[in-house]
């Protein structure tokens, strides 16, 4: 009798916990591989993506690549070996990362591009911020600055670009180039890419340009905040880091650069809200993992219904279903109503003891 009762209890416990075990077995495993953690913003990308994916029942394997292609390959292969069903990838080299996608596809694993569009590869879905609009907003702000500070749209412009060959750098730069082309009074004196998006290299570029042009460079438009910080470091040495003297635009809205805007050293930043980007990427990866036979374009279109728009982007190999999240121009006048209101930074962080 005791044996029968023990068997009954064991069977009951098994039945009770079977759904839990089954649910655990069905948890999807997602890889999230960033190019770097060099910029301040990537701490937020990592935290938001992991938290949201885990809240949706996924397991996340996170790695970064130190801006090194070989390290990225090794960590990508590790994710494949450890059973990631979908990998969300921010490529180090957008022109060469198609090989990683092919490697994954051979093993039945799909790849979601993150932040930087890789070219010439069979990418399944792309999630990115509106890089096309970044340069457009920077260009419009630059024209306004020339009108207000110089009384005419006339002067020299240096375009400080990110990684050579990086598709995002190209997208962001195009809006600036279009602005220069539309305004004959603007002269593009430099269009220079910087390996690893290095602030030190952008500082060196700025010093060389100031020397070559006798400290007379009117505007520096930069693909990200770090590059803008490098520009400001060199301008500071010549007492030119002053919005009355020089226009500087960055993108990413790092805290240091927002503080530069308050101090009057930098004119504008482009805030690229991270949460919508990270959330959409996590949601899409999980949907792909759970619905492997559902067309990726349908998943992308469904994900674009809120806080995003859908686009079909030619990456040189295929038309990639792309979810595009918005960007916002940050000036001295809207810091409080954007970054502080959205709790990206506190008033104390930005202004210190100032009111």
C-alpha positions in Angstrom: 0.0 0.0 0.0 2.8 2.4 0.9 4.5 1.6 -2.4 1.2 2.4 -4.3 0.8 5.7 -2.4 4.4 6.7 -3.2 3.9 5.9 -6.8 0.7 8.0 -6.9 2.5 10.9 -5.3 5.4 10.7 -7.7 3.0 10.5 -10.7 1.0 13.6 -9.4 4.2 15.6 -8.9 5.4 14.7 -12.3 2.1 15.8 -13.9 2.1 19.1 -11.9 5.6 20.1 -12.9 5.5 18.8 -16.5 4.2 22.0 -18.0 6.9 24.0 -16.2 9.6 21.6 -17.6 8.1 21.8 -21.0 8.0 25.6 -20.9 11.7 25.7 -19.8 12.6 23.4 -22.7 10.8 25.8 -25.1 12.8 28.8 -23.9 14.6 30.2 -27.0 18.3 31.1 -26.9 19.4 34.3 -28.5 22.9 35.5 -29.2 23.6 39.3 -29.0 27.0 40.2 -30.4 28.1 43.9 -30.4 31.0 45.3 -32.3 32.3 47.1 -29.2 31.6 48.5 -25.8 33.8 51.5 -26.4 31.0 54.1 -26.6 29.0 54.9 -23.5 25.7 54.1 -25.2 26.5 50.4 -25.6 26.0 49.7 -21.9 22.4 50.7 -22.4 22.0 48.6 -25.6 23.3 45.6 -23.7 21.1 46.2 -20.6 17.9 47.0 -22.5 18.2 44.1 -24.9 18.9 41.5 -22.2 16.3 42.7 -19.8 13.6 42.8 -22.5 14.5 39.4 -24.1 14.5 37.7 -20.7 11.2 39.3 -19.8 9.8 37.6 -22.9 11.2 34.2 -21.8 14.4 34.0 -23.8 17.9 33.2 -22.7 20.6 35.6 -24.0 24.2 35.0 -24.7 26.0 38.3 -24.9 29.4 39.1 -26.3 31.3 42.1 -27.7 34.1 42.1 -30.2 36.5 44.9 -29.2 36.2 46.3 -32.8 38.2 43.3 -33.9 37.0 41.2 -36.8 38.8 38.0 -35.7 37.4 38.3 -32.2 34.0 38.8 -33.6 34.3 35.7 -35.8 35.5 33.6 -32.8 32.6 34.8 -30.6 30.1 34.3 -33.4 31.2 30.7 -33.8 31.0 30.2 -30.1 27.4 31.3 -30.2 26.6 28.8 -32.9 28.4 26.1 -31.0 26.4 26.8 -27.9 23.1 26.5 -29.6 21.9 30.1 -30.2 18.8 29.8 -32.5 19.1 33.4 -33.7 22.0 35.8 -33.5 21.6 39.6 -33.3 24.7 41.0 -34.8 26.3 44.5 -34.9 29.2 43.9 -37.4 32.7 45.2 -36.9 33.2 45.3 -40.7 29.9 45.9 -42.5 31.5 44.9 -45.8 32.9 41.6 -44.7 30.3 40.3 -42.2 28.2 38.6 -44.9 30.5 35.6 -44.3 29.2 35.3 -40.8 25.6 35.3 -42.0 26.4 32.5 -44.5 28.1 30.5 -41.8 25.0 30.8 -39.5 22.6 30.0 -42.3 24.4 26.8 -43.1 23.7 25.7 -39.6 20.0 26.8 -39.8 20.6 29.9 -37.7 19.1 33.2 -38.8 20.8 36.6 -38.2 19.2 39.9 -37.3 21.4 42.9 -38.1 21.7 45.4 -35.3 22.5 49.1 -35.7 24.9 48.8 -38.6 23.7 47.3 -41.9 26.1 44.7 -43.2 26.5 44.6 -47.0 26.8 41.9 -49.6 25.3 39.1 -47.4 22.0 37.2 -47.0 20.9 39.1 -43.9 17.5 37.9 -42.7 16.2 41.1 -40.9 17.7 44.5 -40.0 16.9 46.7 -37.0 18.5 50.1 -37.1 18.0 53.7 -36.1 17.2 56.2 -38.8 20.7 56.8 -39.9 19.6 58.6 -43.1 17.9 61.2 -41.0 20.9 61.7 -38.7 23.0 63.6 -41.3 19.9 65.4 -42.5 19.2 66.8 -39.0 22.9 67.7 -38.5 23.0 69.4 -41.9 19.8 71.5 -41.2 21.2 72.5 -37.8 24.5 73.6 -39.5 22.7 75.8 -42.0 20.7 77.4 -39.2 23.9 78.0 -37.3 25.5 79.8 -40.3 22.5 81.9 -40.7 22.4 83.0 -37.1 26.1 83.3 -36.4 27.5 84.5 -39.7 24.4 86.0 -41.3 24.9 83.9 -44.4 25.3 80.2 -45.4 28.9 80.4 -46.2 32.0 78.7 -44.7 34.2 75.6 -44.5 32.9 72.2 -43.4 34.8 69.1 -42.2 32.9 65.8 -42.3 34.4 63.6 -39.5 33.3 60.0 -40.4 33.5 56.7 -38.5 35.0 53.4 -39.5 36.1 53.3 -43.2 33.6 51.4 -45.2 31.0 51.3 -42.5 27.5 51.5 -44.0 26.1 53.5 -41.1 28.8 56.1 -41.4 28.0 56.4 -45.1 24.2 56.7 -44.4 24.8 59.4 -41.8 27.2 61.3 -43.9 25.0 61.4 -46.9 22.6 63.9 -45.3 25.5 66.2 -44.6 26.9 65.9 -48.2 23.4 66.7 -49.5 23.3 69.8 -47.4 26.7 71.0 -48.7 25.6 70.3 -52.3 22.4 72.3 -51.9 24.3 75.3 -50.4 27.0 76.6 -52.8 28.4 78.9 -50.1 29.5 75.8 -48.1 32.9 74.3 -48.9 33.7 70.7 -47.9 37.3 70.9 -47.0 37.6 67.4 -45.6 35.7 64.1 -45.6 37.8 61.7 -43.5 37.0 58.2 -42.0 38.5 57.1 -38.7 39.4 53.5 -37.9 37.6 52.1 -34.8 35.6 55.4 -34.6 38.5 56.6 -32.6 38.2 60.0 -30.7 42.0 60.1 -30.6 42.2 59.9 -34.3 39.5 62.5 -34.8 41.5 64.8 -32.5 44.6 64.3 -34.6 42.5 65.0 -37.8 41.2 68.2 -36.3 44.7 69.4 -35.3 45.9 68.8 -38.8 43.0 70.6 -40.4 43.4 73.6 -38.1 47.1 73.8 -39.0 46.4 73.5 -42.7 43.7 76.1 -42.7 45.2 78.6 -40.1 42.5 77.8 -37.5 39.7 78.7 -39.9 37.4 75.7 -40.0 33.8 76.8 -39.5 32.0 73.5 -38.9 32.8 69.9 -37.9 30.0 67.4 -38.5 30.8 64.1 -36.8 29.2 60.6 -37.2 29.1 60.0 -33.4 29.7 61.5 -30.0 33.1 60.1 -29.5 34.4 61.6 -32.7 32.9 65.0 -31.7 34.7 64.7 -28.3 38.0 64.3 -30.1 37.3 67.3 -32.2 36.5 69.4 -29.2 39.7 68.3 -27.4 41.8 69.8 -30.2 39.6 72.9 -30.6 39.9 73.5 -26.9 43.7 73.9 -27.2 43.1 76.7 -29.7 40.2 78.2 -27.7 37.9 77.4 -30.6 35.6 75.0 -28.8 32.9 77.7 -28.6 29.6 77.7 -30.5 30.0 81.4 -31.3 33.2 80.4 -33.3 32.7 76.8 -34.5 29.8 74.6 -35.2 30.1 71.0 -33.9 27.6 68.2 -34.3 27.8 64.7 -32.9 25.5 61.7 -32.7 24.6 59.3 -29.9 24.0 61.9 -27.1 26.8 60.7 -24.8 26.6 62.5 -21.4 29.9 64.3 -22.0 28.6 65.7 -25.3 25.4 66.9 -23.7 27.5 68.6 -21.1 29.5 70.2 -23.9 26.2 71.6 -25.3 25.3 73.1 -21.9 28.9 74.6 -21.7 28.5 76.2 -25.1 31.3 74.1 -26.7 29.1 71.9 -29.0 26.0 73.0 -31.0 23.9 69.9 -31.4 23.8 66.1 -30.8 21.5 63.5 -32.3 19.8 61.4 -29.7 19.2 57.9 -31.0 16.8 56.3 -28.4 18.2 52.9 -27.5 15.2 51.3 -25.9 13.1 51.1 -29.1 16.1 49.7 -31.0 17.0 47.1 -28.4 13.4 46.1 -27.7 12.5 45.6 -31.4 15.7 43.6 -32.0 14.9 41.3 -29.1 11.3 40.9 -30.1 12.1 40.1 -33.7 14.8 37.6 -32.7 12.4 35.8 -30.4 9.7 35.7 -33.0 12.0 34.3 -35.6 13.2 31.6 -33.1 9.7 30.6 -32.2 8.3 30.8 -35.8 11.2 29.6 -38.0 8.9 29.0 -41.0 7.2 32.4 -40.9 8.6 34.9 -43.5 11.0 37.3 -42.0 9.4 40.2 -43.9 6.1 39.5 -42.1 7.8 39.5 -38.7 9.5 42.8 -39.6 6.3 44.5 -40.7 4.5 43.4 -37.6 7.3 44.8 -35.4 7.2 48.2 -37.3 3.6 49.0 -36.2 4.7 50.9 -33.1 7.7 53.3 -32.6 9.2 52.4 -35.9 8.7 52.3 -39.7 9.3 49.5 -42.2 11.7 49.7 -45.1 13.1 47.3 -47.6 16.8 48.1 -47.9 19.2 46.9 -50.6 22.4 45.8 -49.0 24.1 44.9 -52.3 23.1 41.2 -52.0 19.4 41.2 -51.3 16.4 43.4 -50.2 16.6 43.3 -46.4 13.4 43.7 -44.4 14.3 46.6 -42.1 12.8 48.0 -39.0 13.8 51.7 -38.6 13.5 53.5 -35.2 13.5 57.3 -34.9 16.2 59.8 -34.0 15.9 63.3 -32.3 17.9 66.5 -32.7 19.2 67.7 -29.3 19.9 71.4 -28.7 20.4 73.5 -25.6 16.7 74.3 -25.7 15.3 70.8 -25.6 17.6 68.9 -23.3 15.1 69.1 -20.4 12.1 68.1 -22.5 13.9 65.1 -24.1 16.8 63.5 -22.3 15.8 64.5 -18.8 12.1 64.0 -19.3 12.8 60.5 -20.6 15.1 59.8 -17.7 18.1 59.2 -19.9 20.1 61.5 -17.7 19.3 63.4 -14.5 19.4 67.2 -14.1 22.3 66.8 -11.8 24.3 64.7 -14.3 23.9 67.2 -17.0 24.0 70.5 -15.2 25.8 69.6 -11.9 24.9 72.2 -9.3 23.6 74.7 -11.9 19.9 75.4 -12.4 
